[in-house]
């Protein structure tokens, strides 16, 4: 029986997707790609493969999970298997520089950014900007290394201090601080390369670009402040011309599932600053909005549709549930139940 295979390294993030697979009746199996062996002379099983590798995998002691997954994806694609969120998607996931170059190529505006390779180059990079700057890790995830500096002296002290967070790939991005009229960003969610809904995220408690006015001169980062309402709010009726450009960008880069984050400045200009190809969803916000289709159910349904398209509905018609198991080339590991 053909099935959907999920490539990942975080069991906790899989729980809602497992439930969605069961609800949609989609046969599935998980490949936990932290470490293992890969025999590239063997053919992979038939099926549809969903890449959920995260840029922040190294923060969970899975230092080389992304690099290993890149090899697995190349192997799958060399055998013509359908990969949802391709090897190119993984390249974008682990490099904001790659994201910005690809977004700009599709007419999507990103904040002015200077990359500093090496700790000693960060202050030098910041000297090219006027006004406040954001620093962040090129390989991010979870807001790694995101800090706002209004003064260069504060940045210099941070870079020279024990508090400095070194990026895993050695590249720190220095970026224009986008002044927003309201403290929130928007995250557009896409499944199957199509817009699903927008998520409004209150930034008064800190979030990536951290545009809240609570940030004071000299602060290394934005202090938390009470939110006026729910931090996450689903907007089912969101419409904006930028969505069409996002869809073209995703199609050109082999990305089926993603959350794209952007912010609007005081002139209404949209600035896109992050593409997350390992997107997660806020169940409470989806329930409050009475979303007709949750993000995880949409993913499960998309994977099931791809199985039907490639192999025909009868190929997995007798599905009665599935369990997490090992890929055929992996060594046993405590995190994986077989």
Secondary structure by P-SEA (a helix, b strand, c coil): cbbbbbbccccccaaaaaaaaaaaccccccccccbbbbcccccccbbbbbbbcccccccccccaaaaaaaaaaaaaaaacccccccaaaaaaaacaaaaaaaaaaacccccbbbbbcccccccccccccccbbbbbbccccccccbbbbccaaaaaaaaacccbbbbcccbbbbbccccccccbbbbbbbccccccbbbbbbcccccccccccccccccccccccccccccccccccccccaaaaaaaaaaaccccbbbbbbccccccbbbbccccccccccaaaaaaacccccaaaaaaaaaaaaaaaaccccccccccbbbbbbcccccccccccc
